[in-house]
Amino acid sequence: MHKPALTAVLCCLALLGLIAAPATAQTPAQASPQTAASNWDEFIAAAEAEFGTDGRAAAEFLTAHRPERDADLSTDFLLTNLRLAMRARHEFAWAAAAPVELFHNDVLPYAVLDETREPWREDFYERCSAIVEGATTASEAAQRLNRELFNQINVHYNTGRKKPNQSPSESVAQGRATCTGLSIILVDACRAVGIPARVAGVANWADKRGNHTWVEIWDGAWHFTGADEYNAKGLNRGWFVGDASRAVAGSREHAVWATSWQRTGNPFPMVWAEQDESVHAVDATDRYAAPDGEAPTDARLFVRVWDTRGGARMVATVEVGGTTADTRAGTADLNDMPELPAPVGKPIEGSVTVDDAVRTFGLPGVGRGRHTIDLYWDELWLSEGEAAEVIRREYAELAEARREAAAAAIAAGAIEVDGTTLRILERTFGDAPEGGHSLWISMHGGGGAPAEVNDRQWRNQIRLYELEEGIYVAPRAPSDTWNLWHRGHIDPLFAALIESYVVARGVNPDRVYLLGYSAGGDGVYQVGPRMADRFAAAAMMAGHPNETSPEGLRNLPFAVLMGGEDNAYNRAKVAAEFGDRLAALREADAEGYEHRTIIYPGLGHWMDGKDAEILPWMASHSRKAWPRRVVWKQDDVTHDRFYWLAVPEGSATARATIVAEVSGQTITIESADVQSCTLLLHDALLDLDQPVTVVANGKQVFSGAVQRTEQAIRNSLIERLDIRLAPTATLTVTWK
């Protein structure tokens, strides 16, 4: 085998990734600047020796118009390229019929743009000859190549490619390319079987929507097609026809330019290398121009639908004003979008259908012309029924993902959050009713004592109460300080404990109860108000409130139980005063602050077990997940969310208060120590199919529609895996 043929075979194998590319395929090749000119001179001489005057003319054309970057290409590389091009010219009728200037300019070149130089021609000749066998015209051959080659080499449109101007082997290695890389492949494939071909494209559509490239082939005249966008109806069809018809002749940015090896005085606009003018071009705009040459007088929407989680486009049916069209996905070009008419200057409403799911959207009015619209599936508007289904689906997925770890934590008797561990003991009473067992969190006393003392208190707590039904859990405080249950790590640990039992043991999230004795009672005073939206009821036994305010207990039934002679730290007196404060709050707000205060005469710190009488009262309550009035009083341990109110993460301050109420379709922020909050809304609170009004500081700060979205649901469940407290819509309002 003589050397050029061996080189071609090795290059073919390199393209397929079977061996490393031979040295002659590199750019620049091994020749030094001093020998570059002699390489090209050698090439011209060798071309003439092998092919006579036709070979010399071809070699001189390549040499005369080559870009400077190719000065060092090897003689073998150049001669192999020429030899294969000449073979195609003699074997294929359309190649033989092509004028010599087209053969030189649009068949012979070894590159299209500024891509890496490599010996693609032999592999493509072998592949493409088989594909076009039996074709009678260049158009038919090009159509076959566009239909079959990309599947054969497994390269399709994907914006995850490494660079836009990939060579064929670079695209094959990744299995992906965008419009430019795909166009380079199709042009090279056409040239390999003698079809004159070139890249055409625009740097930016006239409506400034972005760039695009495609392929033109010669068959008596120039025809176009999108690379890897086979259309069974033939050439001169494509999603970009309307865009191209509005190109601006002579504009580097907005004209349609087609590549040329021959110097033309005009550069091809390469958006990835805007200052590079080494690739030449001709202005092809006139062949694409709209007959009237006028801009559109109406509004047109070009629509894409995205799956936000996966970041991929979705095939969907989009409807606007009674007109429907299907969006593209998969290997379709990013700018391949359906076109829909829209009213000028008027709000737009439409729908998106994926499989059997239908969601709606709204847009502000648009002006005349063309507008690209990106719609994100999880931000589209849900009906009330679909929102409920999304909550069920998203919760099920997240719960399943966490179930194994939750079950393991319960089995190990240890809940851990941020490096702090909450050990737990457990007893189960009765059979689980419909909806799941109740959960009772019972905090032990002690504190400010050696660990063994607190351990005894913990083990005593698990035996302290018995239930008709439920899972009774006694947690061991992570510390032995006096404020066992006051500290900031308690709240996230209790939240994790509740979540673990809900997802792993099927606990009913609306029947979670909090109780505690002595120092555990202190904890009920503290944790109850600041986590009131987690519990159905709470009972404080023989504890001290310290600085705690009862205001946050508006929607949490709360019991105070105390021995009348429990005088240490004035506990009995303070308990009675706390009960009086709850009674006063109840008198002012007849629908809130449900409570019981029981002071046992003659009993001290130990109440002889009488306090167990409160358990049936507690069990009679279920959590108020969507109360129409919320009083949010922050403690020194702060939270970012409380019922249907939220503040930005990390912005909560100690003792700050927000009081808000829903009446009909109006939400009133009655008082607030903040100037902004997010409302977490649900149809259990108001009708989200109707306009919502928000009043704050005596002024209307919002009026309009608040739409249910998948994104609102998912974000809430990721933050707090509580199926009953998941909002379907969110609204952030600001006031002064």
N, C-alpha and C positions, 0 to 999 in steps of 0.2 A: 504494500500500500504506500503510495507516495505521500509526502509530508502534508500537503494541504488537505487531502482527504482524511488522513488520520486526525489532524487538528479539528476538522469539522465533526468527526465522530465523538472525540473527547468533549467538545463544546456541547454537543447534544446531550451527552450523559451529564455534564455539569448542570445544564438547564433543568434536567429532571432531578437534580439533587443527589445523583448516585456517586459522583466523584467531585473533587474540587475543580473549579474552572481552570482551564489551562492558562498559562501565562499570556498567551496571545489575546486573551479575552479581556485583559485588564485595561483600565483607563486611569492614567496614561499607561501605555505599554512600556516595555523595558527600554525602548530607545531613549537616549538622552537628548536634550535640546539640540546639541550639536549634530546629531544624526537624524533628527526628525525630518528635515528636508530631504535627505537621501532616502529615507523610508518611502516617502511619497513619490520620489523620482523612480525608485526601484519598482514601486507599484505600477506606475504608468508604463514603464518598460516591460514589466512582466505581463501586464494586461495586453499590450500590443503584441508581444510574442505569442501569447496563447489565443487571442481573439482578433488579431489584426487591427485594422483601423477602427472598427466598431468598439473593440476593447479599449483602444487608446482614447477614443472620444469619451467613452463612459468614465474612464479613470481620470481624465483631465477635468471632466465636469465635477466629479466628486471633490477633486483636489482644489479646484478654483473656488468652490463655494463652502468648503469645510469650515466649521467654527474653530476658533483658536484652541479651544479645549481639546481638540482631537489631533493636535500637532504630532503627538508621540505614538499614535496607533501603529501597530506593527504591520509590516508588509504582508505577512501571512494572514492576519485578520482581514485586511482590506481585500486581498486577492480571493480569499475564500468567499467573502460576501459577494464580490463581483461574479465569480464563477457560478454560484448558485442562482443569482439573479438572471444571468445569461441563459442558464439551463431552463428556468421558468419561461423566459421569453420565447424559447424555441419549442417548448412542450405544450403551452396553452394557447388556444386560438386568440383569446382576448388579449393576451400579452403580446402576441405577434402583431396584432392589428393596432396596438396602441402607438400613437405618434412617438418618435424617438425622444422628443423633448419631455413627454409625459413619462416615458420609461426612465429617463435619467432623473427626473425631478421627483417622481412619486412611486417608483418601484425599486430603483437601485439603492437609495440611501440606507445605511445601516442603522439609522436612528431617526426618531420622529421629533423629539423635543430635546431636553437637556438630561434625559434619563441616563443611567449607567450604561456604558457601551458594553455589549456582550454579543456573542455569536448565536443569536436566536434563529437564524435563517434555516439551517439544515433541519433542526427538529421541527420547525413549523412547516417546512416543505413536506416532510414525511407525513406529518399528521394531516395537514390540510389538503394534500393531494388526494388522500383517501376520502376526505369529506366532500370535495368538489367533483369527484369522479362522476362523469355523466352529465354534468351541468353544461348548458350550451351557451350561456351568456355570463358576463362578469357579474351582472345583477343577481342572477340565480346563485352563482358561486358565493358571492358575498353574503346572501341571505342564509345559505347553508352554514357558512362559517359562524355567523352570528348566532344561529340556532344551536349548534352542536359543540363548538370549540370550548366555550366557557364551562360547560358541564364536563367535558372530557378532561380539562386540566384543573377542574374544581376551583375556579376563581370567580367570585361574584362580588357584587357591590357591598361594601361594608366600610363605614366611616372609621373603623378601628385600625385601618391600615397605617403603616409607619410614616409614609410620606405620599404626597399626591402623584409625583412624577416617577413612579416605580417602573423599573425595567420588567420585562416578562418574568424572568426568574425570581425577582424579588416579590412579585405578586403571587407566583406559584408557591413560593416558600411560605407565604402567609395565608394563602387561600382567600385573599381579600384585596380589594382595590376600590378606589372611587372612580368617578367618571374619567379622569385623565389616565389613570393606570389601565382601565379597561379599554379606553380608546387606543392607547399605545399597542396593546395586545392585538386588537382587531386590525389596526393598520398594518402591523408587522405580519399578521397572518395573511392578509390580502396580498401584500407585497411578495410574500414567500411563494405564492402561486401566480404571480405576475399581474395581479389586479392593481392598477394605479390607485393609491389610497393616501389620504392625508387626514390630519386632525383639524377639526373646525371648532370654534367656540367663542364665547364672550367672556370678558373679564368681569363684567357686572351687567345684569339685565337692566333694561331701561328704567325699571321701577326699583332699581338698587336692591334686588332680592338676592344677589349673589352671582357666582360664576358657574359656567358649565362648559363641558367639552363633549364633542361627539365625533362621528367619522363620516367622511365623504369618500365615495368611490367613483371611478370614471367608467362609464359604459356609453360612449358616444357623447355624453355630457356628465356633469357632476350630479350625483345623487347623494342623499344623506340617510343615516340611520343612527340610532343610539346604540352604543356598544353594550352587548349583553342585554339588549332590549328588542329581541326579535319580534317582528310584527308580521303575522301571516298574510296580511293584506299587501305587503310589499314595501319597497323603499319610499323615501320622502314622507314618512309618517313618524310621529313621535310626540310625546307629551309636551315637548318644548317648542312646538311649531308656533303657537300663539306668542310665546315670549320672543322667539327669534324674529317674528314678523314686525316687532316694534323696535328692532335694533336700529342704531343711529349710525349711518354710513360715515366713515372717516374718523369716528371717535375711537381712540385707543381703548377706552373703557367700555363703551356700549355698542361698538360695531361687531359684526360677525367676521372673524379672521380665520383664514385657513393657512396651514403651514406650507412652506415652500423651502426646498433645499437651496434653490437659486436665490441669490441676493435680490431683494426687491426694493430696498429702501425703507421698508416698514417692518417693525419687529412684531413677532407674535407675543401678545401679552400673557406672560406667565405669572399668575397671581402669587405663586409661592416664591418667585424670584423677580420681583417687580423691576429691579434695576438691570436685569440681564436682557440684552437686546440681541443675543447671538442667534436666536431662531428667527428665521425670516417668515413673512406672511403676505398674503394677498387679501384685500378687502372683498369678502363674499356677501356683504349685506344685501345687495340688490336682489339676489336670488331668493331671499327670505322675506323681503319687505311686504307688508300688507298692501293690498291693491290701492286703498285710499290713502295710505300713509298717515292716517290720523290716529291720535291717541283715543282710548276708549272714552265714551261719553257717559258710561254707567259705572257702577261699582262691581268689582269681581273679587270673589274670595277664593284663594288657593289654600286648601286645608290639609293639614297633617294631624293625625291622632297618635298620641304617645302613651305607652304604658309606663307611668312614672317610675314604678319600682324597678322594672327591668331596663328602662331607658331605651326600649325598642319601639319602633313604629307598629301600629296596629292596623289591620284591615277592618274598616268600619264603614257603615253607611251613614253619611251625613246629610241632613235635611235642613234646608233654609228656604222659607217662603214657598213650600210645596215642591221645590226642586231637590232631587236627591242625586248623590254621586258617591262612589266608593273610593276610599283612600287606599294608598299603596303601602306596602311593607316589604319585609324580607330583602330581596336583592334589587328592588326597584331603586332608582336614583333618589337621593334625598330631596331633590327639587321636582320629582315627578308627583304632582298633586292634582286632584280634580279641581275643576273650576266651577264655581257656583255664582249666580247673579245675586246681588244684594241691593236693598234700597239705599239711596244716597242720603246721608245725613240723618237717618232714623235708627233708633235702637234695633238691634238684630237679635232675634231668638231662633234657636234651632235645636236639633236633636242629633244624638249619635247613637247608633245601634251596633252592638257587638254581640254576635250570636242572638240570644233572646233578650239581652239586657238593653234597656233604653235609658239614656240619660240626656239631660237638656243643658243648654248653655245660653248665655246672653253676652252680647258685645255692644259697646257704644257705637254710635253712628260713625260711618266711614265716608270719606269723600270719593269723588270719581277716581277711577283707575283700579289698579290691581293691588290686592292686599294679601300677604301671607299670614295665615292664622294657624297657630300651633295650639291644639287642644290636648290637655292632659287628662287621661281617663279618670284618675282619682280626684281631680278638681271639678269634674262635671257635676251637674246638679242631680240629686237623687230624689225620687219620690219617697214618701213616708214608708211605704212597704219595702222598697228596695233598700232604703237606709237600714231598716230592721234586719234585712237579710245580710247586708254587709257587716253589721255588728256581729251577727251570729258567726259568719264565716271568718272574719278577722280574729274574733275572740278564740274560736276553735283552733285556728292555726297557731296563734301565740301561746295558748294554753298547752297545746300538744307539745310545742317546742320546749316548754318549761316544766312539763309534768314529771319527767324522769328525775330531774335534779331536785324538784320539790319533794317528791316521794322519798328520795334518798336522804334529804335533810331531815324529814320527819322521822324516818326509820333510825337515823343516827341520833335523834334527839338533840339536834343542834341547828339553829338558824343563824347564818352568818351574813353580815352586811359590812362591807368596807373594813374588814379585819376584826370586827367585834362579833362575838358569838353569844347567842342567847340559847342556853340549854333549856330543854322543856321536858316535863312529865305529862302524861296523858291518861285519861280514863274516858271510856265511851259508855253512854247510858242509852238504853232503848234502841228501837229500830229507826232507821232513817226515814222520815216522812217524805211525801212527795216534795220535790224541790231540794232535798238534801238535809243533812243534819244541821243543827245549830252549832255554833262555836262559842265557848265561854273562856275568856282569858282572865285568869285569876292571879293577882299579884300578891306575893308574900310580904310579910313584915320583916322587921329587923333593921338593918342599916346602921352604919357607924359602929360596926362590931366585927370581930374576927370572922373569917370565911366559914368556919365550922358552925358558928351561931346562925349565920344566914342560910347555910345549907339545911340546918334543922328546920328553920322557918319555912323554907321552900318545900321540904318533904312533908311538913305538916299541912301546907296549903293544898296539896293535891288530895288530901283526905278531908278537907274542911267542909265541902259542900257536896251534895248529891242531887242529881237532876232527874226529872222524868224522862227527858230525852236530850241528847246532845253530846258533843265532844268537849270534855272539860280539860283545859290545858293550864298547867301551872308553869310559868317561865321562871327561870333563875336569873335574877338581876345580874348583869355582866360585871358590876362592881360591888364593893362592900362599903361604899361611902354612905353618909347619912341620907343623901338624896338619891336613893337607889333608882327611883322611877322618874326622876325629874330631868335627867340628863338628855342631851340632844340625840344620843344614839338610840334611844328607846323608840322613837316614832318610826324611823325606817325599819327597825327590827320588827316592830309589831305589824307594820304594813307587809313586810315579807312573810311573817308568820301567817297572817290572814290569807294572803295570796297563795301560799303553799298549801294550806288546807282546802282552799276553794278548788284549785286546779288538780290536786292529787287525791283529795278525799271527798270531793263533791259537796263541800259545805255550801250552804245557802248564804250568799254574800249579804243578804238583807236580814240575816238573823245571827249577827255577831254581837256578843255582849262583853262588857268590861266590868270587872269587879276587883276589889282588893281590900286587904285588912291591914290596919295600922300603917306602917310605911307604905304598904300596898294601897291603902286608902288615900294616902298623900298622892300616890301616883294617879289614882282615878280622878282626883280633883284637877291634876295637871293635864293628863293625857286626854281625858274626856272632852273638854272644850276644844282643844286644838286638833283633835282627830274625830270630832263629832260626826263627820260625814262617813265614817267607817262603821259606826255602831248603831244597833237598834235600841239599846238602852244601856245605862251604866249605874252601878251602885257603889257608893263609898262607905266603907265600914271602918270606923274608929281611926280616921286619919285627920290630917290638918291641911287646910288649903294653902297655907303660906300666902303668897301674893295673888293667887289665882282669882280671876273675875268670873262670875257665872254667865256673863252676857253671851258667850259663844255657845251656850247650851240651849239656844232657842228651839232647835229641832231634835234634841236628844233627851228623851225621858231620863230623868236623873233622880236617884234616891240617895238620901243622906241618913245613915243609921249610926247611932252613937249611944253609949251608956251615959246615963245622966250624971254619974259620979266620975266620969273619965275627965279628970281635971288637969292632968299633965298637959302643959302647953296650952291650957284653957281650951282643950279640944271640944268639950261638951258645949261650952258657951259659943265658941266660934262656929260649931256645926249648926247650932240653932240660928245664929245670925245669918249663916249662908242660906239656910232654909227660908228665913224671912226675906232675904234678897230675891230668892227664886219666886216666892209668893208675890212680891211686889212686881216683878217682871211679868208674871202670869196675869196679874190684875190689869196691867197696862196692855197686854197682848194676849187676848183670850185664846188664840189658836196656837200659842207657843208656850214653852217653858213648863211642860208637864213634869211634875215632880212629886216625890214623896219625902217627907221628913219625919223620921221616927227617933225620938229620944226615949230610951228605956230608963224609967225611974229606978234608982237604987242600984243600977249596974255600973260597974267600972269599965276598964278597958276591954275586958272580956265580957261578951254579951250572952254567954251561956248558950250560944247557938241560935238564939232567937232571930238573929239577923237573916237566917236562911229563909224566913217568911217572905222576903222580897223577891225570891227567884221566880215564882209564878207571875208576879206583876211584871217583871222584866220580860219573861218569855211571852207575855201577851202582846208585846210590841214588835213590829217590824220596822226596819230602817225607812225613814223618809228620804228617799233618794233624790227627789226633785221638789223640795219645799218651795212654796211661792214666795216666802220671805226668808232672807238669810241675814244673820248678824255674824260677821266675821271679826272676831277680836283676836289679834295676834298675841301670843305669849312671848316669853323671852326665847323660846324655841319656835322659830317661824316656819311657815309653810307657804308654798307658791300657789296652792289651789285649795279651795274649800267649797264643797257642793258645786254650784255652777258659776263660781267666780274664780278668776285666776289673775295673778300679777306676773310680770316678767321674772324668769328664773333669777334668783339671787337678789331681787329688789325688795323683798319683804323686810319690814322693820318691826322691832319689838313694840308691842302695845298698839300698833296701828289698827284702825277699825274701818270696815266698810259695811254699810247697811243698805240692802237692796231688796226691792219687792217687784213682783210681777202682778199686774192687774190687767186682765184681758190681753191685749197685744202690746201693752206698754210696760217697759222695764224702767223703774225709777231708782236711781242711785240717790238715796235720801241723804246720806252723809258719807264722807270718805276722807281719810287722811292721805289719800293718793290722788293723782290727777289722771290716771289711766288704768284701765283694767280690761281683761278679756272675758267676755260672756260666753259660757259653754252652754249651748242651747239644744233643746230636744223638744219633740212634740208633746212630751209629758208635761212640759212647762207652758208652752204656747203653740199656736198653729203656725208652723213654718211655711205653709202654703199661702199665708196672708202677710201683708207688710208688718214690720215691727218698728216700734218707736222707742227710743231711749232718751230719757230725761236725766240730766245730772246737774247738780248745783242749780236747780231751778230752770235750766235751759235745755231745749231739745238739741241733742248732739248727734242723733241719727234717726232717719226715717226711711224705710225701704225694705226691699227683700233681703232675707238672709238665707242662703242656700245650703241645703244639706250636701255634704261632699264625703267621698271615701277618705280623702286626706284628713279631714277633721276627725273622723272616726279612728283611723289608724294611729294618728299621732297621739290621741288620748289613750288608746289601749296600750301603746308602747310605753307611755309614761306611767299609766296606772292600769293594771290588768283587772278592771272591774267592769263586768258586762253591764251592770245596772246603772253605772254612772258615766257611760260613754256618751258624750254629746254627738249629735249628728251635724252640727253647724257651730261655727265660732265667729265672734264679732268683737273686735277690739275698738274701744271707744276712748276718747280723750276729752278732757274738759279742763277749765281753769277755775 
